Amino acid sequence: MANIKSQEKRNRQNEKKRVKNSKVKNSIRTAVKKVQKTIDASKKENPAAVTQSLNLCIKTIDKAASGGTIHKRTAARKKSRLAKRVNAALKQA
């Protein structure tokens, strides 16, 4: 445990950031899973729902990147892989 006042403050700040970053990363994982679930469920009957869920996921990823939770290239990679998956699914349907 820290016994320096500035280090105690730093520990409090780090804990706040850790909790916030964890929530944001969890929301990204949830959004990706929702896209995958939408692809599996309704790619044939409702392709608009797939693209809508993809757009929501991209928005979530962009917010995380702009806030500094994930790197901008990590965000670009995630979006690219997700778009590739969606386009392949829509092409099959």
PyMOL commands that place a pseudoatom at each C-alpha (Angstrom):
pseudoatom trace, name=CA, resn=MET, resi=1, chain=A, elem=C, hetatm=0, pos=[0.000, 0.000, 0.000]
pseudoatom trace, name=CA, resn=ALA, resi=2, chain=A, elem=C, hetatm=0, pos=[1.216, 3.483, -0.812]
pseudoatom trace, name=CA, resn=ASN, resi=3, chain=A, elem=C, hetatm=0, pos=[2.240, 5.836, 1.953]
pseudoatom trace, name=CA, resn=ILE, resi=4, chain=A, elem=C, hetatm=0, pos=[2.791, 8.882, -0.230]
pseudoatom trace, name=CA, resn=LYS, resi=5, chain=A, elem=C, hetatm=0, pos=[-0.146, 11.204, -0.713]
pseudoatom trace, name=CA, resn=SER, resi=6, chain=A, elem=C, hetatm=0, pos=[0.363, 11.659, -4.461]
pseudoatom trace, name=CA, resn=GLN, resi=7, chain=A, elem=C, hetatm=0, pos=[0.646, 7.907, -4.959]
pseudoatom trace, name=CA, resn=GLU, resi=8, chain=A, elem=C, hetatm=0, pos=[-2.598, 7.337, -3.057]
pseudoatom trace, name=CA, resn=LYS, resi=9, chain=A, elem=C, hetatm=0, pos=[-4.310, 9.799, -5.395]
pseudoatom trace, name=CA, resn=ARG, resi=10, chain=A, elem=C, hetatm=0, pos=[-2.733, 8.106, -8.425]
pseudoatom trace, name=CA, resn=ASN, resi=11, chain=A, elem=C, hetatm=0, pos=[-4.068, 4.755, -7.185]
pseudoatom trace, name=CA, resn=ARG, resi=12, chain=A, elem=C, hetatm=0, pos=[-7.572, 6.197, -6.866]
pseudoatom trace, name=CA, resn=GLN, resi=13, chain=A, elem=C, hetatm=0, pos=[-7.375, 7.662, -10.377]
pseudoatom trace, name=CA, resn=ASN, resi=14, chain=A, elem=C, hetatm=0, pos=[-6.078, 4.394, -11.819]
pseudoatom trace, name=CA, resn=GLU, resi=15, chain=A, elem=C, hetatm=0, pos=[-8.925, 2.460, -10.244]
pseudoatom trace, name=CA, resn=LYS, resi=16, chain=A, elem=C, hetatm=0, pos=[-11.518, 4.846, -11.718]
pseudoatom trace, name=CA, resn=LYS, resi=17, chain=A, elem=C, hetatm=0, pos=[-9.941, 4.555, -15.158]
pseudoatom trace, name=CA, resn=ARG, resi=18, chain=A, elem=C, hetatm=0, pos=[-9.732, 0.767, -14.883]
pseudoatom trace, name=CA, resn=VAL, resi=19, chain=A, elem=C, hetatm=0, pos=[-13.443, 0.485, -14.096]
pseudoatom trace, name=CA, resn=LYS, resi=20, chain=A, elem=C, hetatm=0, pos=[-14.394, 2.870, -16.913]
pseudoatom trace, name=CA, resn=ASN, resi=21, chain=A, elem=C, hetatm=0, pos=[-12.173, 1.116, -19.466]
pseudoatom trace, name=CA, resn=SER, resi=22, chain=A, elem=C, hetatm=0, pos=[-13.546, -2.253, -18.414]
pseudoatom trace, name=CA, resn=LYS, resi=23, chain=A, elem=C, hetatm=0, pos=[-17.129, -1.083, -18.992]
pseudoatom trace, name=CA, resn=VAL, resi=24, chain=A, elem=C, hetatm=0, pos=[-16.278, 0.313, -22.413]
pseudoatom trace, name=CA, resn=LYS, resi=25, chain=A, elem=C, hetatm=0, pos=[-14.464, -2.855, -23.501]
pseudoatom trace, name=CA, resn=ASN, resi=26, chain=A, elem=C, hetatm=0, pos=[-17.367, -4.966, -22.280]
pseudoatom trace, name=CA, resn=SER, resi=27, chain=A, elem=C, hetatm=0, pos=[-19.773, -2.851, -24.303]
pseudoatom trace, name=CA, resn=ILE, resi=28, chain=A, elem=C, hetatm=0, pos=[-17.627, -3.429, -27.404]
pseudoatom trace, name=CA, resn=ARG, resi=29, chain=A, elem=C, hetatm=0, pos=[-17.675, -7.194, -26.863]
pseudoatom trace, name=CA, resn=THR, resi=30, chain=A, elem=C, hetatm=0, pos=[-21.439, -7.118, -26.323]
pseudoatom trace, name=CA, resn=ALA, resi=31, chain=A, elem=C, hetatm=0, pos=[-21.991, -5.092, -29.505]
pseudoatom trace, name=CA, resn=VAL, resi=32, chain=A, elem=C, hetatm=0, pos=[-19.867, -7.513, -31.544]
pseudoatom trace, name=CA, resn=LYS, resi=33, chain=A, elem=C, hetatm=0, pos=[-21.808, -10.462, -30.150]
pseudoatom trace, name=CA, resn=LYS, resi=34, chain=A, elem=C, hetatm=0, pos=[-25.102, -8.746, -31.032]
pseudoatom trace, name=CA, resn=VAL, resi=35, chain=A, elem=C, hetatm=0, pos=[-23.926, -8.296, -34.619]
pseudoatom trace, name=CA, resn=GLN, resi=36, chain=A, elem=C, hetatm=0, pos=[-22.940, -11.949, -34.813]
pseudoatom trace, name=CA, resn=LYS, resi=37, chain=A, elem=C, hetatm=0, pos=[-26.294, -12.993, -33.348]
pseudoatom trace, name=CA, resn=THR, resi=38, chain=A, elem=C, hetatm=0, pos=[-28.132, -10.781, -35.840]
pseudoatom trace, name=CA, resn=ILE, resi=39, chain=A, elem=C, hetatm=0, pos=[-26.133, -12.301, -38.696]
pseudoatom trace, name=CA, resn=ASP, resi=40, chain=A, elem=C, hetatm=0, pos=[-27.061, -15.807, -37.592]
pseudoatom trace, name=CA, resn=ALA, resi=41, chain=A, elem=C, hetatm=0, pos=[-30.717, -14.987, -36.972]
pseudoatom trace, name=CA, resn=SER, resi=42, chain=A, elem=C, hetatm=0, pos=[-31.875, -12.683, -39.726]
pseudoatom trace, name=CA, resn=LYS, resi=43, chain=A, elem=C, hetatm=0, pos=[-29.441, -12.454, -42.617]
pseudoatom trace, name=CA, resn=LYS, resi=44, chain=A, elem=C, hetatm=0, pos=[-31.967, -14.023, -44.998]
pseudoatom trace, name=CA, resn=GLU, resi=45, chain=A, elem=C, hetatm=0, pos=[-35.201, -12.336, -44.036]
pseudoatom trace, name=CA, resn=ASN, resi=46, chain=A, elem=C, hetatm=0, pos=[-33.950, -8.958, -42.827]
pseudoatom trace, name=CA, resn=PRO, resi=47, chain=A, elem=C, hetatm=0, pos=[-30.567, -7.745, -44.085]
pseudoatom trace, name=CA, resn=ALA, resi=48, chain=A, elem=C, hetatm=0, pos=[-31.398, -4.209, -42.944]
pseudoatom trace, name=CA, resn=ALA, resi=49, chain=A, elem=C, hetatm=0, pos=[-31.301, -5.367, -39.320]
pseudoatom trace, name=CA, resn=VAL, resi=50, chain=A, elem=C, hetatm=0, pos=[-27.806, -6.749, -39.862]
pseudoatom trace, name=CA, resn=THR, resi=51, chain=A, elem=C, hetatm=0, pos=[-26.494, -3.482, -41.268]
pseudoatom trace, name=CA, resn=GLN, resi=52, chain=A, elem=C, hetatm=0, pos=[-28.217, -1.509, -38.510]
pseudoatom trace, name=CA, resn=SER, resi=53, chain=A, elem=C, hetatm=0, pos=[-26.580, -3.620, -35.793]
pseudoatom trace, name=CA, resn=LEU, resi=54, chain=A, elem=C, hetatm=0, pos=[-23.239, -3.250, -37.607]
pseudoatom trace, name=CA, resn=ASN, resi=55, chain=A, elem=C, hetatm=0, pos=[-23.621, 0.541, -37.588]
pseudoatom trace, name=CA, resn=LEU, resi=56, chain=A, elem=C, hetatm=0, pos=[-24.376, 0.553, -33.857]
pseudoatom trace, name=CA, resn=CYS, resi=57, chain=A, elem=C, hetatm=0, pos=[-21.329, -1.604, -33.214]
pseudoatom trace, name=CA, resn=ILE, resi=58, chain=A, elem=C, hetatm=0, pos=[-19.112, 0.673, -35.292]
pseudoatom trace, name=CA, resn=LYS, resi=59, chain=A, elem=C, hetatm=0, pos=[-20.403, 3.661, -33.329]
pseudoatom trace, name=CA, resn=THR, resi=60, chain=A, elem=C, hetatm=0, pos=[-19.510, 1.925, -30.053]
pseudoatom trace, name=CA, resn=ILE, resi=61, chain=A, elem=C, hetatm=0, pos=[-16.026, 1.077, -31.308]
pseudoatom trace, name=CA, resn=ASP, resi=62, chain=A, elem=C, hetatm=0, pos=[-15.444, 4.631, -32.561]
pseudoatom trace, name=CA, resn=LYS, resi=63, chain=A, elem=C, hetatm=0, pos=[-16.474, 6.092, -29.207]
pseudoatom trace, name=CA, resn=ALA, resi=64, chain=A, elem=C, hetatm=0, pos=[-14.027, 3.807, -27.428]
pseudoatom trace, name=CA, resn=ALA, resi=65, chain=A, elem=C, hetatm=0, pos=[-11.229, 4.813, -29.784]
pseudoatom trace, name=CA, resn=SER, resi=66, chain=A, elem=C, hetatm=0, pos=[-11.941, 8.521, -29.496]
pseudoatom trace, name=CA, resn=GLY, resi=67, chain=A, elem=C, hetatm=0, pos=[-12.001, 8.254, -25.709]
pseudoatom trace, name=CA, resn=GLY, resi=68, chain=A, elem=C, hetatm=0, pos=[-8.624, 6.549, -25.672]
pseudoatom trace, name=CA, resn=THR, resi=69, chain=A, elem=C, hetatm=0, pos=[-9.816, 3.222, -24.294]
pseudoatom trace, name=CA, resn=ILE, resi=70, chain=A, elem=C, hetatm=0, pos=[-8.602, 1.329, -27.348]
pseudoatom trace, name=CA, resn=HIS, resi=71, chain=A, elem=C, hetatm=0, pos=[-6.079, 2.342, -29.972]
pseudoatom trace, name=CA, resn=LYS, resi=72, chain=A, elem=C, hetatm=0, pos=[-7.370, 3.774, -33.245]
pseudoatom trace, name=CA, resn=ARG, resi=73, chain=A, elem=C, hetatm=0, pos=[-5.769, 0.979, -35.254]
pseudoatom trace, name=CA, resn=THR, resi=74, chain=A, elem=C, hetatm=0, pos=[-7.337, -1.629, -32.996]
pseudoatom trace, name=CA, resn=ALA, resi=75, chain=A, elem=C, hetatm=0, pos=[-10.687, 0.024, -33.649]
pseudoatom trace, name=CA, resn=ALA, resi=76, chain=A, elem=C, hetatm=0, pos=[-10.060, 0.018, -37.398]
pseudoatom trace, name=CA, resn=ARG, resi=77, chain=A, elem=C, hetatm=0, pos=[-9.096, -3.658, -37.313]
pseudoatom trace, name=CA, resn=LYS, resi=78, chain=A, elem=C, hetatm=0, pos=[-12.203, -4.628, -35.345]
pseudoatom trace, name=CA, resn=LYS, resi=79, chain=A, elem=C, hetatm=0, pos=[-14.485, -2.655, -37.677]
pseudoatom trace, name=CA, resn=SER, resi=80, chain=A, elem=C, hetatm=0, pos=[-12.852, -4.111, -40.769]
pseudoatom trace, name=CA, resn=ARG, resi=81, chain=A, elem=C, hetatm=0, pos=[-13.149, -7.706, -39.610]
pseudoatom trace, name=CA, resn=LEU, resi=82, chain=A, elem=C, hetatm=0, pos=[-16.751, -7.169, -38.565]
pseudoatom trace, name=CA, resn=ALA, resi=83, chain=A, elem=C, hetatm=0, pos=[-17.673, -5.556, -41.897]
pseudoatom trace, name=CA, resn=LYS, resi=84, chain=A, elem=C, hetatm=0, pos=[-15.997, -8.395, -43.745]
pseudoatom trace, name=CA, resn=ARG, resi=85, chain=A, elem=C, hetatm=0, pos=[-18.038, -10.920, -41.771]
pseudoatom trace, name=CA, resn=VAL, resi=86, chain=A, elem=C, hetatm=0, pos=[-21.291, -9.034, -42.394]
pseudoatom trace, name=CA, resn=ASN, resi=87, chain=A, elem=C, hetatm=0, pos=[-20.626, -8.646, -46.116]
pseudoatom trace, name=CA, resn=ALA, resi=88, chain=A, elem=C, hetatm=0, pos=[-19.837, -12.349, -46.474]
pseudoatom trace, name=CA, resn=ALA, resi=89, chain=A, elem=C, hetatm=0, pos=[-23.041, -13.268, -44.665]
pseudoatom trace, name=CA, resn=LEU, resi=90, chain=A, elem=C, hetatm=0, pos=[-25.161, -10.939, -46.767]
pseudoatom trace, name=CA, resn=LYS, resi=91, chain=A, elem=C, hetatm=0, pos=[-23.559, -12.243, -49.947]
pseudoatom trace, name=CA, resn=GLN, resi=92, chain=A, elem=C, hetatm=0, pos=[-24.530, -15.812, -49.044]
pseudoatom trace, name=CA, resn=ALA, resi=93, chain=A, elem=C, hetatm=0, pos=[-28.142, -14.846, -48.373]
for i in range(1, 93): cmd.bond("trace and resi %d" % i, "trace and resi %d" % (i + 1))
show_as sticks, trace
zoom trace
